[in-house]
Amino acid sequence: MCVTTIIGYSWGWFAAMFERTWGWAPETFAVAFGLMTLILAPISVLFAGWLNDRWFAAGREDAAMRIMIIAVSIEIPMAILTPLMPTPGFALAVLSVAIIGNAMTTAAAPAGLVHITPSKSRGLLIAMYYMVISLTGLVLGPGCVGWLSDNIFGNDHLNYAVAATSAIFGIPVLLLLPYGLHRFRDELVRRRAQQSA
């Protein structure tokens, strides 16, 4: 989830990127991005919640983690590809898929935490979770794009800095997804053992 917020906050550079790369006025991008987010994000969050409930009711205790894996497997590649598209239309189309993945994680992650956290600690853990992912995203997302643009790619290639930020933080997460699912399942087993003891 830290990587999801890093990628999400790095999108704060998109208005400047669309202007420098494709000549779009920031307000033109803002309207397009705002409408896409307003439509796609709530639908994706509701779908992820519905799917989590359905899978969990069917006996898949790891439903939340499976949805997280699906979501980041969608979001990360699309976030890397969006800035590399040849036209703004293609970029927005790819970005719309990334928005779906990004939004799905926001529903699945807290649901997953609830399943592996003792009830007396849930409020504190959820608060710490939101603090950590927010601070990580705010510091590393925009900061990494700015640093890469200033020191490696140059101001004229902001799109490469945005793509590289998603790749630097996202690719290791994709590689660690099987391990994450394994650890989540281990925690579910441990929680069941504690509850039955």
C-alpha positions as CSV (number, residue, x, y, z in Angstrom):
1,M,0.0,0.0,0.0
2,C,2.9,2.4,0.5
3,V,3.8,1.9,-3.1
4,T,0.2,2.5,-4.2
5,T,0.3,5.8,-2.4
6,I,3.7,6.7,-3.8
7,I,2.4,6.1,-7.3
8,G,-0.8,7.9,-6.6
9,Y,0.9,11.0,-5.2
10,S,3.4,11.0,-8.0
11,W,0.4,11.6,-10.3
12,G,0.4,15.1,-8.9
13,W,3.0,15.8,-11.6
14,F,0.6,14.7,-14.4
15,A,-0.7,18.2,-15.2
16,A,2.8,19.4,-15.8
17,M,3.7,16.2,-17.6
18,F,0.8,16.5,-20.0
19,E,1.7,20.1,-20.6
20,R,5.4,19.5,-21.3
21,T,4.9,16.2,-23.2
22,W,1.7,16.9,-25.2
23,G,1.0,20.6,-24.9
24,W,-2.1,20.2,-22.9
25,A,-3.2,23.1,-20.7
26,P,-3.2,22.1,-17.0
27,E,-7.0,22.9,-16.7
28,T,-7.7,20.6,-19.7
29,F,-5.9,17.7,-18.0
30,A,-7.5,18.5,-14.7
31,V,-11.0,18.2,-16.1
32,A,-10.2,14.9,-17.9
33,F,-8.5,13.4,-14.9
34,G,-11.1,14.7,-12.5
35,L,-14.0,13.2,-14.4
36,M,-12.2,9.8,-14.9
37,T,-11.4,9.6,-11.2
38,L,-14.9,10.7,-10.2
39,I,-16.4,8.0,-12.3
40,L,-13.9,5.1,-12.0
41,A,-12.7,5.3,-8.4
42,P,-16.0,4.9,-6.6
43,I,-17.1,2.1,-8.8
44,S,-13.7,0.3,-8.3
45,V,-13.8,0.7,-4.5
46,L,-17.4,-0.6,-4.4
47,F,-16.5,-3.5,-6.7
48,A,-13.5,-4.5,-4.6
49,G,-15.5,-4.4,-1.4
50,W,-18.3,-6.4,-3.0
51,L,-15.8,-9.0,-4.3
52,N,-14.0,-9.2,-1.0
53,D,-17.3,-9.9,0.8
54,R,-18.3,-12.5,-1.8
55,W,-15.0,-14.4,-1.8
56,F,-14.8,-14.2,2.0
57,A,-18.3,-15.6,2.4
58,A,-17.3,-18.4,0.0
59,G,-14.5,-19.4,2.4
60,R,-11.6,-17.6,0.9
61,E,-10.1,-16.0,4.0
62,D,-7.3,-14.5,2.0
63,A,-9.8,-12.6,-0.3
64,A,-8.5,-9.1,0.6
65,M,-4.9,-10.0,-0.2
66,R,-5.9,-11.7,-3.4
67,I,-7.8,-8.5,-4.5
68,M,-4.7,-6.4,-3.5
69,I,-2.5,-8.6,-5.7
70,I,-4.9,-8.2,-8.6
71,A,-5.2,-4.5,-8.1
72,V,-1.5,-3.7,-7.9
73,S,-0.8,-6.1,-10.8
74,I,-3.1,-3.8,-12.8
75,E,-2.0,-0.5,-11.3
76,I,1.8,-0.7,-11.4
77,P,2.3,-1.7,-15.1
78,M,-0.3,0.8,-16.2
79,A,1.3,3.6,-14.1
80,I,4.6,2.9,-15.7
81,L,3.1,2.9,-19.2
82,T,0.9,6.0,-18.9
83,P,3.7,8.5,-19.3
84,L,5.3,6.6,-22.1
85,M,2.3,6.7,-24.4
86,P,2.6,8.4,-27.8
87,T,-0.5,10.6,-27.5
88,P,-2.5,12.1,-24.6
89,G,-5.5,10.1,-25.6
90,F,-3.7,6.8,-25.2
91,A,-2.1,8.1,-22.0
92,L,-5.6,8.8,-20.5
93,A,-6.9,5.4,-21.6
94,V,-4.0,3.6,-19.9
95,L,-4.3,5.9,-16.9
96,S,-8.0,5.0,-16.5
97,V,-7.0,1.4,-16.0
98,A,-4.3,2.5,-13.4
99,I,-7.0,4.4,-11.6
100,I,-9.1,1.3,-11.3
101,G,-6.2,-0.7,-9.8
102,N,-5.3,2.2,-7.4
103,A,-8.9,2.6,-6.2
104,M,-9.4,-1.2,-5.6
105,T,-6.4,-1.3,-3.2
106,T,-8.0,1.4,-1.0
107,A,-10.9,-1.0,-0.3
108,A,-9.0,-4.2,0.0
109,A,-6.1,-3.2,2.3
110,P,-8.1,-2.2,5.4
111,A,-10.3,-5.2,5.0
112,G,-7.2,-7.4,5.0
113,L,-5.8,-5.7,8.1
114,V,-9.0,-6.3,10.0
115,H,-8.7,-10.1,9.4
116,I,-5.2,-10.4,10.8
117,T,-5.3,-7.9,13.7
118,P,-6.6,-8.6,17.2
119,S,-9.9,-6.7,17.8
120,K,-8.5,-4.7,20.7
121,S,-5.7,-3.3,18.4
122,R,-7.6,-2.6,15.2
123,G,-8.3,1.1,15.7
124,L,-4.7,1.9,16.5
125,L,-3.4,-0.3,13.7
126,I,-5.7,1.2,11.1
127,A,-4.7,4.7,12.2
128,M,-1.0,3.9,12.0
129,Y,-1.6,2.3,8.6
130,Y,-3.1,5.4,7.2
131,M,-0.4,7.6,8.7
132,V,2.4,5.5,7.3
133,I,1.0,5.1,3.8
134,S,0.1,8.8,3.6
135,L,3.5,10.1,4.8
136,T,5.4,7.6,2.6
137,G,3.3,8.5,-0.5
138,L,3.5,12.3,0.1
139,V,7.3,12.2,0.7
140,L,8.5,9.7,-1.8
141,G,6.0,10.0,-4.7
142,P,6.3,13.7,-5.7
143,G,9.9,14.0,-4.3
144,C,11.2,11.1,-6.4
145,V,9.7,12.5,-9.6
146,G,11.2,15.9,-8.9
147,W,14.6,14.5,-8.1
148,L,14.7,12.3,-11.2
149,S,13.5,15.2,-13.4
150,D,16.1,17.6,-12.0
151,N,19.1,15.2,-11.8
152,I,18.6,12.5,-14.5
153,F,16.0,13.1,-17.2
154,G,15.8,16.9,-17.3
155,N,12.7,19.2,-17.3
156,D,11.8,18.3,-20.9
157,H,11.4,14.6,-20.1
158,L,9.2,14.8,-17.0
159,N,7.3,11.8,-18.4
160,Y,10.3,9.6,-18.0
161,A,10.7,10.7,-14.3
162,V,7.1,9.8,-13.6
163,A,7.4,6.4,-15.3
164,A,10.7,5.7,-13.6
165,T,9.2,6.5,-10.1
166,S,6.4,3.9,-10.7
167,A,9.0,1.4,-11.9
168,I,11.5,1.9,-9.1
169,F,9.0,1.4,-6.4
170,G,6.5,-0.8,-8.2
171,I,8.6,-3.6,-9.8
172,P,10.0,-4.9,-6.5
173,V,6.5,-5.1,-5.1
174,L,5.3,-7.1,-8.1
175,L,8.2,-9.5,-7.5
176,L,7.3,-9.8,-3.8
177,L,3.5,-10.5,-4.2
178,P,3.7,-14.3,-3.8
179,Y,5.7,-13.8,-0.6
180,G,3.1,-11.3,0.6
181,L,0.2,-13.7,0.0
182,H,2.1,-16.5,1.8
183,R,2.8,-14.3,4.8
184,F,-0.9,-13.1,4.9
185,R,-2.0,-16.7,4.9
186,D,0.4,-17.5,7.8
187,E,-1.1,-14.6,9.8
188,L,-4.6,-16.0,9.2
189,V,-3.5,-19.4,10.5
190,R,-1.9,-17.8,13.5
191,R,-5.0,-15.7,14.3
192,R,-7.2,-18.7,14.1
193,A,-4.9,-20.6,16.5
194,Q,-5.0,-17.7,19.0
195,Q,-8.8,-17.4,18.8
196,S,-9.3,-21.2,19.5
197,A,-6.7,-21.2,22.3
